[in-house]
Amino acid sequence: MEIIKVEKSNEICAEINWHSYDIFFDEQMDKKFIFSLKKFGTLMYLSLLKKPFFKVNTNEYLIKGTQYNTKLRVGIFNNNIEYLSFILENILILY
């Protein structure tokens, strides 16, 4: 699995200082990949949905998406790009 692009999302909650970015992969996200995201924070995984939903929470950022999709969204508080860089550098490690 490789990251093919990262885009600033149109879904901006700037009024509360959250900015979002979309990370696109060359493959669908599977359950193994989703559970590897626990290294970033508290994982919530709703497996009973038709397309299982996941979300990883911290006070500084959140990561969310659906299984079988090729894109996930990262929301970052105060648009602190260091968190985005940290996630991008480490997201495929241990997967």
N, C-alpha and C positions, 0 to 999 in steps of 0.2 A: 504494500500500500504506500502510495506517495501523495504528497500535497501537490496539487497542480496549480492552485492559485488562491490568493487571499484578497477579499474585497471588503471595503468599508460598506456596511449595510445601509440601506435607506431607512431602516427601522432605528431611529435615533430618539432616545429619551433624554435629550440634552437638558431639558428643564429640571431633571433630577440628577444630572451629571453622569448618565450612563450612555456609552457609545457602543455600537455593535459592529462586529466583523464576521463575515462568512468565510469559512475555510472549506475548500473544495478538494476532494480526493479522487484518485483515478479508479477506486473500487468502492463498493458499498460497505458501509460500516456493519460489522457483524457483532454478535454478543460478546465475543472475546475482546474485541477492540473497545466496546462500550465499557466493559468491566475494568479494562486497563486504565480508564480515566479516573478511577478512584484515587490515583496518586495525586490528583489535583484538588481534591476536596471531598465533600459528602455527596455520594452518588444516590440518586433516586432513579429507579428503573421500573417502569410500568409495563410488565411483560404481557398482560392480558389484553392489551389493545391490539387492533388489527395490524397497526404499525407501532411496535413498542416504542414508547417515549422515554427519553432519559434526560436528566439534568444533574449537573455537578455544581454545587454551591460553595462559595466562600464569601467573605465580606467585600473582597476586592473585585471579584469577577464571577461570572457564571458561564457554563458551557451547556448547550442544550441541542437536542436533535431527535431524530427518529431512526430506529434500526432500519437497515436496507436502503437508506438514503446515502448519497455521496457528498452531502454537505452538512456541516454543523455550524451553529452560531455561537459566538463568544461575545458576551456583554462585559464591558470593563468600566468600573467606577472611575470617575474623573479622567477618563480617556488616557489612563496611564499605560503607555505603549510598552513599558517594561514587562507588564504582565502578559501582553500579547506575544512579545518576543520569547518570554519564558515558556509559554504554552507551545508555540511553534517549534521551539528547539527540543522540547521534551515529549511531544504528543505521540510520536511513533516509537519512542524508547520503551522497551519491555513489552511491546505488543507482539 
